[in-house]
Amino acid sequence: MKKVLVALLVLAMLTTIALSGCSGKADGSSGGDDKLQVGILIRDLANPYYVQIQEGAELFLNKVVGDGKYSLTVYESGGSDEKQINDAKAFIASVKNGNGLLYVDPNNAPNAAVIADLAEDAGIYWNTTWSYADGVYPFDYEYYVLHETADNEVGAYETAKVMFDSFETPGKGKIVAVQGMLSNDASIDREKGWRKALEEYPDVELLDIQPSDWDAKEGLKLIQTWLSKYGEDIDGVLVCNDGVAVAVAEGLRAEGLNGKIKVTGFDGTDDILPLIESGDVLATFGSNAYIQAGYGLAYDYAALNGEIDLDKMPPEERMINTKGVIISTDTLAEYRKEFVENKPDYDYDDLEFPVSSYIDIDNLH
């Protein structure tokens, strides 16, 4: 079922990682074998995007499972692959009678290969978001329900075009770009989107591109370095995610360049919205964490309850791009009304609703 290289990778990782106690954030009720146990593996709740992931999970669980009928634990890896694997082990060991669901944002793609085998052996339905492991796909497993990702390439492409068109001479300028993690699928695909836009705008010059590891402090260091090197020759900064974009905007503000040098982000987190309103950030792509978490778990729950038969699902329907939206000055009021002033109310029985498109399974890495 799985390639030899993947099996060797899993074996190597499992043999080098020792089981340690998990440090999770429980959302409330716990205990009782009849309760559905839900685990969420993320980087950290200091990032507003992951706060929305937790909220999106709770929206689904409260509406469909029922308040008091589940136990939710959020595990923060802090960027450590070892801790994320240990957290997965700890959660899986805690599940009684297979009555559990696991939502995973792999810190790095190879983590998904290890977790796939752990969940398969334990009979736990689970899904990934953003990253999947090379050669490890949901349709090759019984319990790996779904891989989902916001359309990273399209979102990055569209925000880059918004930036390039906003320059004093539309379509002409010099930019720098801040990646996420070099081995992370989301970061890789966002860069593809930027480069696609650059191909269409030959008068936009990319001066430099560097990774931030999704870390705001690293993003701030990069913009400070670039300002020292290029100064006001920079017309725009494409940024991998909103948390880092906020730091970049702060660095520009400190130099009196906020609004003058255009900044775009990605994710649509609450903390970026005031900066779009003030003009410190030009635009972002709302990846809609509420859809990702809520519907990721909805698919898992439907599989657990036998409402969907994974064996009969076409393989491409188990690897999806989820819907997102460009957030700019023009769309900010509408976005706030739907996602900030109110929380979205979705029909989780409609599993086709979150699908923007299907991932091309003939060209998977």
C-alpha positions in Angstrom: 0.0 0.0 0.0 2.8 2.4 0.8 6.1 2.9 -0.9 9.2 1.3 0.6 10.8 4.7 1.1 7.8 6.0 3.0 7.9 2.9 5.2 11.5 3.4 5.9 10.9 7.1 6.7 8.2 6.2 9.2 10.3 3.5 10.8 13.2 5.9 11.2 11.1 8.7 12.7 9.3 6.3 15.1 12.5 4.8 16.3 14.1 8.2 17.1 11.2 9.8 18.9 10.5 8.9 22.5 7.0 9.2 23.9 6.6 12.1 26.2 3.7 13.6 28.1 1.5 15.9 26.0 0.9 19.5 26.8 -2.6 20.2 25.5 -5.2 22.9 25.9 -8.5 21.3 26.9 -11.6 23.2 25.8 -13.8 22.1 28.7 -15.4 18.8 29.3 -13.3 15.6 29.6 -13.7 12.1 30.8 -16.3 9.5 30.0 -15.8 6.8 27.4 -19.0 7.7 25.6 -17.8 11.2 24.7 -16.3 11.8 21.3 -12.6 12.7 21.8 -11.2 15.2 19.4 -7.5 16.2 19.1 -6.1 19.1 17.1 -2.4 19.2 16.3 -1.2 22.7 15.4 1.8 24.9 15.7 0.7 27.4 18.4 -2.3 29.4 19.6 -0.2 32.6 19.6 -1.0 32.7 15.9 -4.5 34.1 15.4 -5.1 31.7 12.5 -4.9 28.8 14.9 -7.3 30.5 17.3 -9.7 30.4 14.4 -9.0 26.8 13.8 -10.0 26.0 17.4 -13.1 28.2 17.0 -14.0 26.5 13.8 -13.7 23.1 15.4 -15.9 24.2 18.3 -18.6 25.6 15.9 -18.8 22.2 14.2 -18.7 20.2 17.4 -21.3 22.2 19.3 -23.7 22.2 16.3 -23.4 18.6 15.2 -22.1 16.6 18.2 -23.6 18.7 21.0 -22.1 20.7 23.9 -20.9 18.4 26.6 -20.8 15.4 24.3 -17.2 15.8 23.3 -13.8 16.5 24.7 -11.5 18.7 22.6 -7.8 19.0 23.2 -5.5 21.4 21.2 -1.9 20.3 21.1 0.7 23.0 20.3 4.0 21.7 18.8 5.8 25.0 18.9 7.4 24.1 15.6 8.9 20.8 17.0 8.3 17.7 14.8 9.2 15.5 17.7 6.6 17.1 20.0 4.0 16.9 17.3 4.5 13.2 16.9 4.5 12.6 20.6 1.3 14.6 20.9 -0.3 12.4 18.2 0.8 9.3 20.1 -0.6 10.7 23.4 -3.9 11.6 21.9 -4.3 8.3 20.1 -3.5 6.4 23.3 -6.2 8.4 25.1 -9.0 7.5 22.7 -11.4 4.8 24.0 -13.0 2.3 21.6 -12.0 4.2 18.5 -14.4 7.1 19.4 -12.0 9.8 18.4 -11.2 12.2 15.6 -7.8 13.8 14.9 -7.2 17.1 12.9 -3.6 17.6 11.9 -1.7 20.6 10.5 1.7 18.8 10.0 4.6 21.0 11.2 6.5 19.5 8.3 5.1 17.2 5.6 6.9 14.0 6.7 5.1 14.1 10.1 1.9 13.1 8.2 3.6 9.8 7.2 4.2 8.9 10.8 0.8 9.9 12.0 -0.9 8.0 9.1 0.5 4.7 10.4 -0.2 5.6 14.0 -3.9 6.4 13.2 -4.2 3.4 10.9 -3.0 1.0 13.6 -5.4 2.5 16.2 -8.4 2.9 13.9 -8.7 6.7 14.4 -10.3 8.7 11.6 -8.2 11.8 10.9 -7.3 14.4 8.3 -4.5 16.8 7.3 -4.5 20.4 6.3 -1.9 22.3 4.3 0.8 19.6 4.1 0.8 15.9 3.2 3.7 13.5 3.0 5.3 12.5 -0.2 3.6 9.2 -1.3 1.2 9.2 1.6 -2.4 10.0 0.4 -5.8 9.6 2.0 -7.1 7.2 -0.7 -4.4 4.7 0.2 -5.6 4.4 3.8 -8.7 3.2 5.6 -8.7 5.9 8.3 -7.0 8.8 6.6 -10.1 10.6 5.5 -9.1 13.8 3.8 -6.4 16.2 2.9 -7.5 19.8 2.5 -5.8 23.1 1.9 -6.8 26.6 1.0 -6.0 27.2 -2.6 -2.5 28.5 -1.7 -1.3 29.1 -5.3 -4.5 30.9 -6.4 -4.6 33.0 -3.2 -1.0 34.1 -3.5 -1.3 34.8 -7.2 -4.4 37.0 -6.7 -2.9 39.0 -3.8 0.3 39.5 -5.8 -1.7 40.9 -8.7 -3.5 43.2 -6.3 -0.1 44.5 -5.2 1.4 44.9 -8.6 -1.6 46.8 -9.9 -1.5 49.2 -6.9 2.0 50.5 -7.7 2.4 54.1 -8.7 3.1 52.9 -12.1 0.8 49.9 -12.3 2.6 46.7 -13.1 6.1 48.2 -12.5 8.1 48.0 -9.3 10.6 46.2 -7.1 9.6 43.7 -4.4 10.9 41.3 -1.8 9.2 38.2 -0.6 9.0 36.4 2.8 8.4 32.6 2.6 7.2 30.4 5.3 9.1 27.1 5.9 11.0 25.8 2.9 9.7 22.2 3.3 6.1 23.2 4.0 3.6 22.6 1.2 1.6 25.8 1.9 4.7 27.9 1.7 5.9 26.1 -1.5 2.5 26.6 -3.2 2.2 30.3 -2.2 5.6 30.9 -3.7 4.4 29.3 -6.9 1.5 31.7 -7.0 3.8 34.7 -6.5 6.1 33.5 -9.3 3.1 32.9 -11.6 2.1 36.5 -11.1 5.7 37.7 -11.6 5.8 35.9 -15.0 2.7 37.9 -16.0 4.2 41.2 -14.8 7.7 41.3 -16.4 8.3 44.8 -15.1 8.1 43.8 -11.5 11.5 42.8 -10.2 12.0 40.3 -7.3 15.0 41.7 -5.4 15.2 38.9 -2.8 13.2 36.1 -1.3 13.9 34.5 2.1 12.1 32.1 4.6 10.8 33.2 7.9 9.7 29.8 9.2 6.3 31.4 9.8 8.0 33.4 12.7 7.1 37.1 13.1 10.4 37.9 14.6 12.2 36.5 11.7 10.0 38.5 9.3 10.8 41.7 11.2 14.5 40.9 10.9 14.2 40.4 7.2 12.4 43.7 6.5 15.0 45.5 8.6 17.8 43.9 6.6 16.2 44.6 3.3 15.5 48.3 4.2 19.2 48.7 5.1 20.2 47.1 1.8 17.6 48.4 -0.7 15.9 51.3 1.2 13.0 52.9 -0.5 13.7 51.1 -3.8 11.4 48.5 -2.4 7.8 49.0 -3.6 6.2 45.9 -2.1 6.6 43.0 0.3 4.8 39.7 -0.4 4.5 37.9 2.9 3.7 34.2 3.5 1.1 34.7 6.3 -0.6 37.4 8.3 1.3 37.0 11.5 4.5 37.7 9.7 2.9 40.5 7.6 1.9 42.3 10.8 5.6 42.2 11.9 6.7 43.5 8.5 4.1 46.3 8.7 5.4 47.3 12.1 9.0 47.4 10.8 7.9 49.7 8.0 5.9 51.9 10.4 9.0 52.3 12.5 10.8 53.8 9.5 7.8 55.9 8.4 7.3 53.7 5.3 3.9 52.2 6.3 1.5 52.4 3.4 4.3 53.6 1.1 5.7 50.1 0.7 2.9 47.8 -0.1 2.4 44.6 2.0 0.3 41.6 1.4 -0.4 38.7 3.8 -2.2 35.3 3.7 -4.8 33.8 6.0 -7.3 36.5 6.9 -6.7 36.6 10.6 -8.4 39.2 12.8 -5.2 41.1 13.6 -4.5 41.9 10.0 -7.9 43.6 9.5 -7.1 47.0 11.3 -3.9 47.2 9.2 -5.9 46.8 6.0 -8.3 49.5 7.2 -5.4 51.9 8.0 -3.6 51.2 4.8 -0.5 49.6 6.5 -1.4 46.3 4.7 -2.8 46.3 1.2 -4.5 42.9 1.1 -4.6 39.3 2.3 -6.2 36.1 1.3 -8.7 34.7 3.8 -8.1 31.0 3.9 -11.1 30.6 6.2 -9.9 28.6 9.1 -13.5 28.1 10.1 -14.2 26.1 7.0 -11.0 24.2 7.2 -11.4 23.0 10.8 -15.2 22.6 10.8 -15.4 20.7 7.6 -12.2 18.7 8.1 -13.8 17.3 11.3 -17.2 17.0 9.5 -15.6 14.6 7.0 -13.9 12.7 9.8 -17.2 12.5 11.8 -19.2 11.3 8.7 -16.6 8.5 8.2 -16.8 7.5 11.8 -20.6 7.3 11.7 -20.7 5.5 8.4 -22.4 8.5 6.7 -19.7 8.3 4.0 -18.1 5.2 2.6 -14.5 6.1 2.0 -14.0 3.0 -0.2 -16.6 4.3 -2.6 -15.4 7.9 -2.7 -13.5 8.9 -5.8 -9.8 9.5 -4.8 -9.8 13.1 -5.9 -12.7 13.9 -3.6 -10.5 13.1 -0.6 -7.9 15.8 -1.6 -9.6 19.2 -1.8 -8.8 22.9 -2.1 -11.1 24.9 0.2 -12.8 28.2 -0.5 -11.1 31.5 0.4 -11.6 35.2 -0.3 -9.4 38.2 -1.1 -9.6 40.8 1.7 -8.8 44.4 0.8 -10.2 47.8 1.5 -13.0 47.1 -1.0 -14.1 43.9 0.7 -13.2 44.5 4.3 -16.7 45.6 5.5 -18.4 42.6 4.1 -15.7 40.2 5.5 -16.0 41.7 9.0 -19.8 41.3 8.9 -19.6 37.6 8.0 -16.5 36.5 10.0 -15.8 38.9 12.8 -19.0 40.5 14.0 -20.7 37.1 13.5 -19.3 33.6 13.3 -20.2 31.6 10.2 -23.1 29.2 10.4 -22.4 26.3 8.1 -24.5 23.3 7.0 -22.0 20.5 7.9 -24.1 17.9 6.1 -23.2 19.6 2.8 -19.7 18.2 2.4 -19.4 19.7 -1.1 -19.8 23.3 0.2 -16.2 23.9 1.3 -14.7 22.6 -2.0 -13.2 25.2 -4.3 -11.6 22.6 -6.5 -10.0 19.2 -6.3 -6.2 18.7 -6.1 -4.8 17.2 -9.2 -4.0 13.7 -8.0 -2.1 12.8 -11.2 0.6 15.3 -10.3 1.0 14.7 -6.6 4.5 14.9 -5.1 
